[in-house]
Amino acid sequence: MSGQLEVAGPTLTLRYPSPDDAAALFALARDPAVTRFFVWGPYRSAREPLSWIDTRAGARERGEALEFVVARADEGPIGVTGIVELSRRDRRCVIGTWFGRRWWGTGVNLESKGLITRLCFDALALENVGAFASAANEHSQRALERAGFVREGRLRAYHRHGDEVHDVVAFSLLRGEWERSPLAQLGVDVRGEPPAAFAPDG
Ligand SMILES: CC(C)(COP(=O)(O)OP(=O)(O)OC[C@H]1O[C@@H](n2cnc3c(N)ncnc32)[C@H](O)[C@@H]1OP(=O)(O)O)[C@@H](O)C(=O)NCCC(=O)NCCS
């Protein structure tokens, strides 16, 4: 698994995106409902996810982002989740997630949160996993609360999408909260090593 990292759960696996995933990611995020609250999208061609995929290895090496395709054995990619805004000094990061619309409300979000939080708290030895939801994205806020994330408050004029300025709601999950939550009970297998920029100091 040199240079690779996979996080496997009961039905889902997080793995690094490869160029072969571009067509599937295009099919999932050409839907404006999926990207409604994002600065990017909807995708207009498979070239757009391909450009994103091509830049992920560099982002991992620079410690900017550690992002994964969420894949089901029978279906292939169903969405994306990942880690940004890593602070090794403060042992915290921010996670983000999207799924194709047909997967909303099916339980994949909870399992994917179990996988990414296991990676954060165990393999990366972080203490605080944050998440931001657009203030208008009530669905995402409910999904984070359902997964056990704690609402911290509203951050004003925090994200810019071109000329539009958005408030966001900040959430976090601390190690002790995670350890007591159903997320930590999920059977998870972390295979491979995190990139050096994300690895614990030791
Ligand atoms: C946000 C997202 C990852 C959540 O995944 P999910 O599988 O739908 O999550 P859940 O099944 O836990 O649903 C969470 C809640 O939203 C509710 N919900 C479902 N569809 C909804 C909709 N269209 N609008 C508002 N709420 C909705 C569910 O009933 C559930 O509420 P409950 O716990 O009170 O019953 C997924 O919807 C998604 O990919 N959305 C598009 C991208 C996005 O906005 N990502 C988040 C960026 S911060």
The ligand as a Tripos MOL2 file, in Angstrom:
@<TRIPOS>MOLECULE
LIG
   48    50     1     0     0
SMALL
NO_CHARGES

@<TRIPOS>ATOM
      1 C1        -25.3540   16.8490    3.2450 C.3       1 LIG1
      2 C2        -25.3190   15.3680    2.8710 C.3       1 LIG1
      3 C3        -23.8680   14.8700    2.8180 C.3       1 LIG1
      4 C4        -26.0950   14.6300    3.9840 C.3       1 LIG1
      5 O1        -26.2480   13.2690    3.6540 O.3       1 LIG1
      6 P1        -27.6480   12.5050    3.9110 P.3       1 LIG1
      7 O2        -27.4150   11.0860    3.5350 O.co2     1 LIG1
      8 O3        -28.7380   13.1800    3.2050 O.co2     1 LIG1
      9 O4        -27.8080   12.6920    5.4940 O.3       1 LIG1
     10 P2        -28.9340   12.1170    6.4540 P.3       1 LIG1
     11 O5        -29.5970   10.9150    5.8530 O.co2     1 LIG1
     12 O6        -28.2940   11.9680    7.7790 O.co2     1 LIG1
     13 O7        -30.0350   13.2870    6.4820 O.3       1 LIG1
     14 C5        -29.9020   14.3320    7.3730 C.3       1 LIG1
     15 C6        -31.2280   15.0130    7.6030 C.3       1 LIG1
     16 O8        -31.6510   15.7720    6.4680 O.3       1 LIG1
     17 C7        -33.0400   15.4760    6.1990 C.3       1 LIG1
     18 N1        -33.2660   15.6870    4.7660 N.ar      1 LIG1
     19 C8        -33.2610   14.7700    3.7700 C.ar      1 LIG1
     20 N2        -33.4530   15.3760    2.5830 N.ar      1 LIG1
     21 C9        -33.5910   16.7070    2.8450 C.ar      1 LIG1
     22 C10       -33.7920   17.8680    2.0280 C.ar      1 LIG1
     23 N3        -33.8670   17.7610    0.6970 N.pl3     1 LIG1
     24 N4        -33.8450   19.0860    2.6380 N.ar      1 LIG1
     25 C11       -33.7260   19.2060    3.9720 C.ar      1 LIG1
     26 N5        -33.5350   18.1430    4.7830 N.ar      1 LIG1
     27 C12       -33.4660   16.9170    4.2290 C.ar      1 LIG1
     28 C13       -33.1980   14.0590    6.6430 C.3       1 LIG1
     29 O9        -34.5620   13.7720    6.9060 O.3       1 LIG1
     30 C14       -32.3710   14.0690    7.9160 C.3       1 LIG1
     31 O10       -33.0560   14.7200    8.9570 O.3       1 LIG1
     32 P3        -33.4850   13.9510   10.3070 P.3       1 LIG1
     33 O11       -32.1990   13.4490   10.9120 O.co2     1 LIG1
     34 O12       -34.1230   15.0180   11.1110 O.co2     1 LIG1
     35 O13       -34.4100   12.8750    9.8390 O.co2     1 LIG1
     36 C15       -25.9920   15.0860    1.5000 C.3       1 LIG1
     37 O14       -27.3160   15.4750    1.5590 O.3       1 LIG1
     38 C16       -25.3040   15.8180    0.3430 C.2       1 LIG1
     39 O15       -24.4020   15.2870   -0.2810 O.2       1 LIG1
     40 N6        -25.7840   17.0610    0.0130 N.am      1 LIG1
     41 C17       -25.1830   17.8440   -1.0720 C.3       1 LIG1
     42 C18       -23.8010   18.3670   -0.7430 C.3       1 LIG1
     43 C19       -23.7520   19.1330    0.5670 C.2       1 LIG1
     44 O16       -24.5530   20.0240    0.8060 O.2       1 LIG1
     45 N7        -22.7810   18.7460    1.4100 N.am      1 LIG1
     46 C20       -22.5810   19.3460    2.7080 C.3       1 LIG1
     47 C21       -21.7270   20.5320    2.6030 C.3       1 LIG1
     48 S1        -21.4770   21.2630    4.2020 S.3       1 LIG1
@<TRIPOS>BOND
     1     1     2 1
     2     2     3 1
     3     2     4 1
     4     2    36 1
     5     4     5 1
     6     5     6 1
     7     6     7 2
     8     6     8 1
     9     6     9 1
    10     9    10 1
    11    10    11 2
    12    10    12 1
    13    10    13 1
    14    13    14 1
    15    14    15 1
    16    15    16 1
    17    15    30 1
    18    16    17 1
    19    17    18 1
    20    17    28 1
    21    18    19 ar
    22    18    27 ar
    23    19    20 ar
    24    20    21 ar
    25    21    22 ar
    26    21    27 ar
    27    22    23 1
    28    22    24 ar
    29    24    25 ar
    30    25    26 ar
    31    26    27 ar
    32    28    29 1
    33    28    30 1
    34    30    31 1
    35    31    32 1
    36    32    33 2
    37    32    34 1
    38    32    35 1
    39    36    37 1
    40    36    38 1
    41    38    39 2
    42    38    40 1
    43    40    41 1
    44    41    42 1
    45    42    43 1
    46    43    44 2
    47    43    45 1
    48    45    46 1
    49    46    47 1
    50    47    48 1
@<TRIPOS>SUBSTRUCTURE
     1 LIG1         1 GROUP 0 **** ****
